[in-house]
Amino acid sequence: MTDQSTGETLPEESDQDRELRETLGTALGTAQEHIQQNGGFFPFGVTLSNDGEFRIVMIAPGEPDANGDVDAGQMLTDIHHLLRQGRDDFKAVALVSDVTLPDHGSDGIHGAAEHRNGEVRAAIIPYSPTAEGFAFRPMEPDTHEPSIWVD
C-alpha cells in the first residue's frame, strides 16, 4: 500500500492487528454510547468469535452494599473468568471498565484487548460531564498484561 501524500510504502495491517483494533474499538465505542445514554456503565467484555462475529459479554451486578454501591471489581473478575473459560471460541477479547483517572482529574473508560496469539492493546478515554452530556478527550495508549490466553 502506498501513502498518496508522501509516496511512501506503508506496511499492511496484519489480521491480528486488525482484529485487536476492531475488538478494542467496538468495546470502547460501546462504552461511550452507554455513558452518553446512561451516565456510566458496568464492566463488560467484547469477544470476536472464531466465525468473525462480535458479541458483548455482560453479567448482572451483585447486590449493592449498605451505601448502594455495586462491586464493579468483582464484576470485572467474573467477566474475566467467563472469557478465560470460553477462550477457545474467540480470536480476540476486550474488557472495559469505567475508571477514575486522578492524573486527568476525570473519569475514564479503560479498555484492554487481547488476541489469542498473544498481542495486547490497551487504551483509556478520559471524559467529563458537560451541560450537554459528556465530553470525551482523545484516546491514550495504556499498558496491560496478557491474562486470557495464559496459564
C-alpha positions in Angstrom: 0.0 0.0 0.0 1.3 3.5 -0.9 0.6 6.7 1.0 -0.6 9.0 -1.8 0.6 12.2 0.1 4.2 11.1 0.6 4.7 8.3 -1.9 6.0 6.1 0.9 5.1 2.4 1.1 3.1 1.7 4.3 3.1 -1.7 5.9 0.0 -3.8 5.6 -2.0 -4.3 8.8 -1.9 -8.0 9.9 -5.1 -9.9 10.6 -4.1 -10.0 14.2 -3.6 -6.2 14.4 -6.9 -5.6 12.6 -8.8 -8.0 14.9 -7.3 -6.4 18.0 -8.0 -2.8 16.8 -11.6 -3.7 15.8 -12.3 -5.6 19.1 -10.9 -2.7 21.3 -12.7 -0.1 19.1 -16.0 -1.9 19.4 -15.6 -2.1 23.2 -14.6 1.5 23.7 -17.3 2.7 21.3 -20.0 0.7 23.1 -18.8 2.1 26.5 -19.0 5.7 25.1 -22.6 5.0 24.0 -23.5 3.7 27.4 -22.0 6.8 29.1 -23.9 9.2 26.7 -27.2 7.3 27.2 -26.9 6.3 30.9 -24.2 8.4 32.5 -22.0 5.4 33.1 -21.7 1.6 32.7 -20.8 -1.6 34.5 -17.8 -3.5 33.3 -18.3 -5.7 30.2 -16.4 -7.7 27.7 -16.5 -7.9 23.9 -15.5 -11.1 22.1 -14.5 -11.6 18.4 -15.6 -15.2 17.8 -13.8 -17.7 15.5 -16.5 -17.0 13.0 -15.8 -13.3 13.0 -18.8 -12.1 15.0 -18.6 -9.5 17.8 -20.6 -10.3 21.0 -21.0 -8.4 24.2 -20.4 -10.3 27.5 -22.2 -8.8 30.5 -23.2 -10.1 33.9 -25.8 -8.9 36.3 -24.4 -6.8 39.1 -24.4 -8.3 42.6 -26.4 -6.8 45.5 -25.5 -3.3 46.4 -23.7 -2.7 49.7 -25.0 -0.6 52.6 -24.0 2.6 50.6 -25.8 1.4 47.5 -22.6 0.7 45.6 -22.1 -2.3 43.4 -18.8 -4.2 43.4 -17.6 -3.4 39.9 -14.2 -5.0 40.7 -15.9 -8.4 41.3 -18.0 -8.0 38.1 -14.8 -7.5 36.2 -13.2 -10.6 37.8 -16.3 -12.6 36.9 -16.3 -11.5 33.3 -12.6 -12.2 33.1 -13.3 -15.8 34.4 -16.1 -16.3 31.8 -13.8 -15.1 28.9 -11.0 -17.4 30.0 -13.5 -20.3 30.1 -14.6 -19.6 26.6 -11.3 -18.6 25.1 -11.1 -21.5 22.6 -14.1 -19.9 20.8 -12.5 -16.5 20.4 -9.9 -14.8 18.2 -9.8 -11.8 20.5 -11.5 -10.3 23.6 -11.7 -6.9 25.2 -12.6 -5.9 28.7 -13.8 -2.4 29.5 -14.5 -0.6 32.8 -15.4 2.9 34.0 -12.4 4.1 36.0 -11.2 7.2 37.9 -8.2 9.0 36.4 -6.6 11.1 39.2 -3.9 12.3 36.9 -6.5 13.7 34.5 -8.9 14.9 37.1 -11.7 13.0 35.5 -13.3 9.6 34.9 -12.3 7.5 32.0 -13.0 4.4 30.0 -10.3 1.8 30.3 -10.2 -0.9 27.6 -7.8 -3.8 27.1 -7.9 -6.1 24.2 -6.0 -9.4 23.9 -5.5 -11.7 20.9 -5.2 -15.4 21.2 -1.8 -15.1 19.5 -0.5 -13.1 22.5 -0.6 -9.4 21.4 -2.3 -6.9 23.8 -3.6 -3.4 23.3 -5.0 -1.1 25.9 -6.2 2.5 26.0 -8.0 5.0 28.1 -10.5 7.7 27.1 -10.9 10.4 29.7 -14.3 12.0 29.9 -16.2 14.5 32.0 -19.8 15.7 32.2 -20.8 18.9 30.4 -24.1 20.8 30.3 -24.9 19.0 27.0 -23.9 15.5 28.2 -20.3 14.3 28.2 -17.0 15.4 26.6 -14.6 12.7 25.6 -10.9 13.5 25.3 -8.6 11.8 22.8 -7.8 8.2 23.4 -4.5 7.5 25.0 -2.5 4.3 24.9 -2.2 2.3 28.2 -0.4 -0.8 29.3 -1.9 -4.2 30.1 -0.5 -7.7 30.6 -2.0 -10.7 28.8 -4.4 -12.6 31.1 -6.9 -14.6 29.0 -4.6 -16.9 27.0 -2.1 -17.5 29.8 -1.9 -20.4 32.2 
